[in-house]
Amino acid sequence: MATKGKIATLIAGSAVAMLVVGCIIHSKYSKGPDHYFFLNDQCDHFNYETIHAYFGSQSGKRIAIGNAILIYIFERPIHEFEVILKKHFKESVKNDIPILVQLDPISFWQDVPELWNWWDPNTPGYDPENRKNVEWFSWNEYDAVKLGWLNWGRQIRLLPMANLFSPAYQAAVIERMDKFLTWTADWYNSLPKNKRYLLGGIKITGELGFGINNWYYPNGNSLYDMDSEQDPTYGIDIHNMPSRGVAQIGYASLKYSGIRTEGKITAQDIYSLEWKFANFIANISQGYEFPREMLFSHSGGVDDDLAAAVQPNTCPTWSFYWDKALDPSDTDQVKRYLKKSDAPYWGCSEWNIGDQPKDKWKEALKNCYSIPGCRFISLFNFETIFKEKDGSLLVNNDAVEALKEIQ
């Protein structure tokens, strides 16, 4: 499908130049596809044989079908992650299926109670000083939170939101990110040049949006010892800045970042906080010999939440669901924030059009890939196309055929 007129007019100059530069850079490192389509799944799921069975080897494809893995870097011990990641690399080569490595340093951090347990002396990691490593609901560190909430289809409790600028937390992020980036760089550099397309990219943040994927209800600490059935369920309003319509947090991160140390928090404070943390992660990812075109920063939310993905040394990527996924060209991400980026590529890092026929799948895919610089689409999630049920594999044949026809 030809690029739509409004998009061609909007970004015909700078974005096309970005795409050309990106293609030149990419050719320097490997011969590979123009675009990727990744099927996203948890890190301990290995879907390479299934993808290969339906799409075959991906060498020489214009649009390569690959596997995207979610790694919450503090979710489990680092030695377990090493085994898991290296198995992914092995399966990628064996099946000729590309991989998108996705690193999330925020969402889940069960494995490091020595950072967050400030309140319970009867469980591992206890240290009252850990209140400095979690968020607060006032400017006082003694108003540290004990828990948070998240809704990805249903509401669940989380561990407390991290103080993103705590020195101890940031040191732990650097240490773990170094492991993942080193393992990935070692594998990438071990590949023959004609196989380096197997690393489709590295997404170095989860869907960053402060107060969206870990929020705090008013008087939330009082609920800690109660059954979760007694929790409020009204959730957040992402447009209601800066609190998202729940209890305001961000005091710890703002204070430690130097953005604000007193007074009333503003929407701009939150946007600045998101951008500065994304920049911290982007800077960590440098020095591993990955070209910029392979590094992606992801932000979600609304308005200038989306600006956090636009970094000077990575490529931006955003979430697109339902109508926005059918045609991202009219979204703020593309019309406003992509224009602010000088990166060679951008990506659809969370994408799903729902239950649609083959023609809609083809139209949506073409709409995305026709926007200059669109490097990849990452389908959330794998079960949209391949779902295990009662020992059988249920296949979304409309999606499979659409992908085959546009390759």
N, C-alpha and C positions, 0 to 999 in steps of 0.2 A: 504494500500500500504506500502511495506517495505521501511524503510529509505534508500535513495539512497546511493550508495557506496561512492561517493565523500563527502557526508555529514557525513556518519558514520566515515570515516577516519578523517575528519576535526575535529569533536567534540565528538568523541566516548568517550574520557576520561573525560574531565571536564564537558561537557554539560550533559552527562548521570548522572554523580554524582550530578549535580545540580538538575536534574529532580527527582532523588530518594529522595534527601533532601527535595525538594519542596513537594513531595507527603507525606512524613512523617509529615512535618509541617502542610500541609493542613488537614490531618486526625486528627491532634490534635484539630483543631477548629471546623470541621464539616465533615459530610459525604456528599459528593457532587460529581458532575460530574468530569470526567477527563479533559474535555474541555468545552468551551462555544462558541456559535455563537450568536452574538448580532446584532439586526437590529437597526441602528442608526436613531435618529430623534430629532427634536427640543424639548425643555423641556416642552412646553405646549401642546404636543401631547401625548395622552395616548393610546397606541396600544395594551394593554395587552389582551383585549378580542379577537382582531383579531388574535394575535399570538396563543392564546389558541384554538381558533376555528380551526386552521389549524394544530397545532402541539400538542395540548392537554397539560395536566399537565406535568411538567418537572422533577418531583421527580423520582429519580432512573435512569435517562437517562445518558448514557455515554457521550454524547455531548448534553448539554442543550441549548435550543433556548431561547434567552432572548431579553430584550429591553434596548438599550443604549440611554441615554438622554444627550443632549448637554446643558450645563449651562455656559453661559458667565456671570461671577459672578457680573460684574458691569453694565449689560445691563438694569436692571430694579430694582425697590426698593426691599430691602432685605425682607420685609414682604410678598411681592408677591411670592418670591422664596420659602419662608417657606411653604406657602399654596401649591404651585405646587409640591415641593419635597415630602411633607408628603402624598399628593394624590398618587404620584408614589409608595411610600412604601405600601400604602393601597391596590392599585391595584395589585401590585406584589404578595402580600400574597393571596388576593382573587382569583387570577387566577393561582397561582403557576407558575409564570413566573419570572425568575431571572432578575436582573437589573445591568447595568454598569453605575455608576455615573461618569460623565465627567465634570471636572471643568476647565474653561479657564479664567485666570485672565488678558489676554492681548487683545484679538481681538476687543471687543466692550466695550465701557465704557461711554455710554450715561448718565447713572444715577449719575455720579459724576463730573459735570462741575466745582465744586469747586477744582478739581485737575487739569483740563486741560485748562480752559478758561482764558487765559492770555491776550487776545486781544480785547474782545467785552464788553464794560461796559453796554450795553443795554440788555444783556442776563444773566441768572443766573450763579452764581459762579465766576464772574469776579474778578480777582486779578492779577496784573502784575507779582507778584512773582510766579505764576503758570508756568511761562516759565521754572522754575527749574524742573518741573514735566513732561515735554515733551522733545522730541528729538530736537537736533540742527543740522544744516548743516555746522557748523564750531565749533571751540573750544569756541566760544563766546556765552553766553546764550542769547544775543540779536538777535541771528540768530536761534531762536526757530521756529519750524514748526507750521503751522496752520491746516494742513490737511495731509492726506496720501491716498494711493491707495491700492486696493486689487483686485485680479481676481480669483474668484472661478467659472469660467464658463463665466463670463462677468465682465468687469472692473467697480468698484464702488469707490466712494470717502469714506474715513473714517475720523474719528477724528484723531488728531495728534498721532503719535506713542508715547507711554509712555517712560519716562526715567525710565528704569527698576530698577534703584538703587537710585532713589529719596527717601529720608526718608519718605516723606508724602505718596508717592505711595505705598511703601512697608508696611507702617503701615496700610493702607487701605486694602491691600491684606491680611495681617495677620488677620485683624478683620473679613473680609468676609469669608475667608477660614475657620476660626474657627467656624463660624456659620454652614457652610455646613458640615464640618467634625463632629461637635458635633451632629447635627441632624441625620447624617448617623450612627454614632456610637451608639446613643441612640436607634435607630430602630434596628440595628444589634444585640445589646445586649439584646433587648427585645424579639428576636426570640428564639423559642426553638432550641436546638442545631441541631436537625434534619432538621431544616428549614433555617439554616444559609447559605446554598448554594444559597439562593435567592439573596444575595449580591455577585455578581460575581467579583466585583473589583471596585476600585476608580482610575480613571485616573486624575492625579492632574495638568497636563498641557495640553494646546491645542497643536497643531502641532507647536512646537517651532522651529523657524528658522529666525534669525534676518534679516530683510530686505526682507523677502519673503511675509509675509502676511500683512505687512503694510510698503509700501515703499514710497519714496518721489521723485517726478520728479524735475529736475533742475528748479529753479525759481518758484517752486510750489506755494509759498505764493502769487505770483502775480495772480494766477488763482482763488484765494479764492472767489472773488466777481463776477466771470464770470460763465456762464452756463457750466456745466460739459461736454457739447458737444464740447467745445473748448479744453478739456484736451488732452494731448498726449495719445496715445494708444499703444505704442510699448512695454510697460511692461518691465519685468525684464529678465535677463539671470542669473539664479541661480548659474551658474558656474563662472561667471565673478566677482570674489572676489577682494576686499571686498565690493564693492559698488553694486553688482548685476547688473551693467550696467546702473544704474540710479544715482541720486544724493547721495553722501555719507552721511549717518547719522550714529549715534552711538556715537557721541562725548559726549553727556550728560551721557549716561549709562557708557561709558568707564571711564570718568572722575570721576563720583561718585562711581564707583566700585573700583577705584584705579588701574585698569589694565593699563591705559595709560592716561596721562594728556596733552600731546602735541605731535607734530610731525605727521607723516603720518600713518594713520590706516592701519593695515595689516590684512590678512585673519586670522592669528592666534589670533589677538585681538578679532575678531568677534567670533571665536570658543570658546575662553576663556570666553567671555561675556555670550554666550549661556549656557555653562556648569555651570558657577557660578550662573546664575539666576535659572536654573533648580535645582541646589543644594539648593538654598534658599527656593524654593517651597517644595522640598523633605524634608527639615528639618522642615518646618511648619507642615507637615503631620504626624510627629512623636508625640507620647504622647496621642494618641486616642485609644490605644490598638488594632489597626489593625496590623496583622502580615504583614511582608514585602511582602509576596506573593499576597496581595490584593491591593498594591499600585503600580501604574504604571506611569512612566515619559515618555512623548512622545516628540520626536523631528523629524523634517523633513529636507529636503534640500539635500545636497550632501557632500561627503567627511566628514570632522570632524564636520559638522553640526550635523551629526548623533550621535556623541559621547556624546552629551548633555543628551541623554536618559539614559546613563550608569551611574547610581548613586550608592553610597555605601549602601543606605538604602531603595531603591525602585527597581522595576523591569522595564526593558526597553521595549518600544513599539514604533513601526514605521509604516509608511504608505507604502502600496503596491497597485499599480494600474496596471491593464491590464496585460501585460506579466509578470511583477514582481509578481503580485498576483496569477497568474496561477502556479508559482513555485518559491517561495522566496529563495530557497536553493542556487541560484547562485548570490544573491544580496550582495552588500557591508554590508548591515545591518546584514545578517546572517554570511557571511564569515569572516568579519572583526570585527564588533562591538559587536556582540553577544559573541564572544570569549573573549572580554574584561570584560564581566559581570560575577559576581559570584552569581547573583540572581537566585532563584529557578525557575522562570518563565520568559517569555517574551510574547509579544502580537503583533497582526496585528491590529492596532488601527484605521486605515483607509484602507479599502480593497474593491476592486471591480474588477471583471473580465469582465464586460461589458455583451453584449448580447451573451450568450453561451448556447449550448444544455445541457441536463441533464448530459451526460457522462463527459463533460468538467467541470461542477460544481463539480461532485463527485471527479474527478481527482485533481482539484485544492484544494478542501477541504482536501483531504487525503495528498496531498503534504505538506500543511501547518502543519497539526496536526502531521505528521510523524517526523517533525523536533523536536528534544528533547526540552522540556520545553515550547512548544507553548501552552499557557493557553487559549487564546481567539482570535477569529476573529471578528472584528466589521465592518459590511457591511455598506458602505457609498453609498447610504442611503436607508431608509425604502422603498422608492418608486421603488427601483430596483425589489422588490418582490411584494409589495402591493401598488397599485396606485389608488387613487380616481379619477374618471373622469365622469363628468356629472351625479353624484349621484350614480355611480356604482363602484364596486371594481374590478379592473383589476389585475389578479393574474398571476405571473410568475410560472407556474406549473412545469417547468423544475427544477427551483431552489427549490421549495417546495418538490418535489419528491426526489431530490438529498439529501436534508437535512434529510428527513425521512429515507432514505435508509442507511445513514451512522451513524445514531444515535444508 
